[in-house]
Amino acid sequence: MDGTGNLQGTGPASIHDEQVVVLQLGGESYGVDIARVQEIKVMSPITSVPGAPPFIEGVINLRGMIIPIIDLRSKFDMCQHADTERSCIVVIQLEQIDKKINMGIVIDEVREVLEIPAADIEETPEFGAGIDTEFIMGIAKTGKTVKMMLDISKVLTSSDVVAISGLAKSTGEGDVPAHSNQEKQ
């Protein structure tokens, strides 16, 4: 993936390997460009935001910055389940036209960091009408399994990003300083 979250190439024609953070969600493995990952944080209380779209769990205070938290299970229409001791928040950075937005995604666990040879990444197959695969950049073959390579900036629609931007008003990097009287997590 290049710095914008796009695959630099797929299959044998590409000469670049991809370094990804492998996330586990609902029994499936997803690869996210390591350059997008700002940090991995243990689960902490999430403050809900009245009127937010269902996929927005709420916000957290991360060292004085308000970070919107996205529920990927909701976004991917997966069954909900209780968090476990392995559940965590992965703070990622989205690059929009004129700003950067930091947000957290709740996942079941971080599995590993992998360097996947470019030859082992296939283009996303066609799944037929009605199935949106724009956010899947490719399918990585790793041993006997496959991992979907996510373009995290395309998981959210433009209207989703507008909703998130409202929660994380830009102060240079898409973060809002928390009020000093709030408990820092």
C-alpha positions as CSV (number, residue, x, y, z in Angstrom):
1,M,0.0,0.0,0.0
2,D,1.2,3.5,-0.7
3,G,0.9,6.3,1.8
4,T,-2.7,6.9,0.8
5,G,-3.9,3.4,1.8
6,N,-4.0,2.1,-1.8
7,L,-2.3,-1.1,-2.9
8,Q,0.8,-0.3,-4.8
9,G,0.1,-3.2,-7.0
10,T,-1.4,-6.7,-6.9
11,G,-0.1,-10.0,-7.9
12,P,3.1,-10.8,-9.6
13,A,3.3,-7.5,-11.4
14,S,3.9,-5.7,-8.1
15,I,7.4,-5.5,-6.6
16,H,6.4,-4.2,-3.2
17,D,5.5,-6.3,-0.2
18,E,2.8,-5.0,2.1
19,Q,3.2,-4.6,5.8
20,V,-0.2,-4.9,7.6
21,V,-1.7,-5.1,11.0
22,V,-3.9,-8.2,11.1
23,L,-7.2,-7.5,12.9
24,Q,-9.6,-10.2,14.0
25,L,-13.3,-9.4,13.8
26,G,-16.1,-11.9,14.0
27,G,-13.8,-14.9,13.2
28,E,-12.4,-13.2,10.1
29,S,-9.0,-11.7,9.6
30,Y,-8.5,-8.3,8.0
31,G,-5.3,-6.5,7.0
32,V,-4.9,-2.8,7.5
33,D,-1.9,-0.8,6.2
34,I,0.4,-0.4,9.2
35,A,1.1,3.2,8.2
36,R,-2.6,4.0,9.0
37,V,-2.4,2.6,12.5
38,Q,-1.5,5.3,15.1
39,E,-1.8,3.1,18.2
40,I,-3.5,0.1,19.7
41,K,-5.3,0.7,23.0
42,V,-6.9,-1.6,25.5
43,M,-10.7,-1.2,25.8
44,S,-11.7,1.7,27.8
45,P,-15.1,3.3,28.6
46,I,-16.7,4.8,25.5
47,T,-19.0,7.8,26.0
48,S,-22.0,7.5,23.7
49,V,-23.0,10.5,21.6
50,P,-26.8,11.1,21.4
51,G,-28.1,11.2,17.8
52,A,-24.9,9.6,16.3
53,P,-25.3,7.0,13.5
54,P,-25.5,3.4,14.8
55,F,-22.0,2.5,13.7
56,I,-20.5,5.2,15.9
57,E,-20.1,3.8,19.4
58,G,-19.2,7.2,20.8
59,V,-15.9,8.9,21.8
60,I,-13.0,8.4,24.1
61,N,-10.5,10.9,25.6
62,L,-7.1,9.8,24.5
63,R,-4.4,11.9,26.2
64,G,-6.5,15.0,25.9
65,M,-7.8,14.3,22.4
66,I,-11.4,13.3,21.7
67,I,-11.4,10.3,19.3
68,P,-14.6,9.0,17.6
69,I,-15.0,5.2,18.0
70,I,-16.4,3.2,15.1
71,D,-18.1,-0.2,15.6
72,L,-16.9,-2.2,12.6
73,R,-19.3,-5.0,13.5
74,S,-22.2,-2.7,12.9
75,K,-20.6,-1.2,9.8
76,F,-20.1,-4.8,8.4
77,D,-23.6,-6.0,9.5
78,M,-22.1,-8.6,11.8
79,C,-23.7,-10.0,14.9
80,Q,-22.9,-8.0,18.1
81,H,-21.2,-9.6,21.0
82,A,-19.7,-8.6,24.3
83,D,-16.1,-7.4,24.5
84,T,-13.5,-9.8,25.8
85,E,-10.1,-9.3,27.4
86,R,-8.6,-9.3,23.9
87,S,-10.9,-6.7,22.5
88,C,-9.2,-3.4,21.8
89,I,-9.4,-0.1,20.1
90,V,-7.1,0.5,17.1
91,V,-6.6,4.2,16.5
92,I,-6.2,4.9,12.8
93,Q,-5.8,8.0,10.7
94,L,-7.9,8.8,7.7
95,E,-6.7,11.3,5.1
96,Q,-9.5,13.4,3.7
97,I,-9.1,16.0,1.0
98,D,-8.1,18.8,3.3
99,K,-7.5,17.2,6.7
100,K,-6.6,14.2,8.7
101,I,-9.0,12.5,11.0
102,N,-8.0,10.2,13.8
103,M,-10.6,7.6,14.8
104,G,-10.7,4.4,16.7
105,I,-12.2,1.1,15.6
106,V,-13.3,-1.6,18.0
107,I,-12.0,-5.0,17.1
108,D,-12.0,-8.5,18.7
109,E,-8.2,-8.6,18.8
110,V,-5.0,-7.7,17.0
111,R,-3.5,-10.9,15.7
112,E,-0.1,-9.9,14.3
113,V,1.9,-7.7,12.1
114,L,2.7,-9.3,8.8
115,E,4.7,-8.5,5.7
116,I,2.8,-10.1,2.8
117,P,4.7,-10.7,-0.4
118,A,3.1,-8.7,-3.3
119,A,2.8,-12.0,-5.3
120,D,0.4,-13.3,-2.6
121,I,-2.1,-10.5,-2.9
122,E,-4.9,-11.0,-5.4
123,E,-7.4,-8.5,-6.8
124,T,-10.8,-8.5,-5.1
125,P,-13.1,-10.9,-7.0
126,E,-16.5,-9.9,-8.2
127,F,-19.2,-11.1,-5.8
128,G,-22.2,-10.0,-7.9
129,A,-24.8,-7.3,-7.7
130,G,-25.5,-5.6,-4.4
131,I,-22.3,-6.5,-2.7
132,D,-20.0,-3.5,-2.1
133,T,-16.4,-4.4,-2.2
134,E,-14.9,-1.0,-2.8
135,F,-13.3,-1.0,0.6
136,I,-11.5,-4.4,0.0
137,M,-8.2,-3.6,-1.8
138,G,-7.3,-7.2,-2.3
139,I,-7.2,-10.7,-0.8
140,A,-4.0,-11.8,0.7
141,K,-3.1,-15.5,0.7
142,T,-1.2,-16.4,3.9
143,G,-0.6,-20.1,4.3
144,K,-3.9,-21.9,4.1
145,T,-6.0,-18.8,4.9
146,V,-6.9,-15.5,3.3
147,K,-7.1,-12.1,4.8
148,M,-9.1,-9.2,3.3
149,M,-7.0,-6.2,2.8
150,L,-9.1,-3.2,3.9
151,D,-8.8,0.3,2.6
152,I,-10.0,1.7,5.9
153,S,-10.7,5.1,4.3
154,K,-13.3,3.5,2.0
155,V,-15.0,1.5,4.7
156,L,-16.8,4.7,5.6
157,T,-19.0,6.6,3.1
158,S,-18.6,10.4,2.6
159,S,-21.6,11.0,4.8
160,D,-20.1,8.7,7.5
161,V,-16.9,10.9,7.4
162,V,-19.0,14.0,7.7
163,A,-20.6,12.5,10.9
164,I,-17.2,11.6,12.3
165,S,-15.8,15.0,11.4
166,G,-18.5,16.5,13.5
167,L,-17.3,14.5,16.5
168,A,-13.7,15.2,15.9
169,K,-13.6,18.8,14.7
170,S,-10.2,19.5,13.2
171,T,-7.5,21.1,15.3
172,G,-4.7,20.4,12.8
173,E,-4.9,16.6,12.8
174,G,-8.6,15.9,13.3
175,D,-8.5,15.8,17.1
176,V,-10.4,18.0,19.6
177,P,-8.6,18.7,22.9
178,A,-10.7,17.3,25.8
179,H,-11.9,19.7,28.6
180,S,-9.4,19.8,31.4
181,N,-12.0,18.7,33.9
182,Q,-12.6,15.4,32.1
183,E,-10.9,12.3,33.3
184,K,-8.1,11.3,31.0
185,Q,-7.9,7.7,30.0
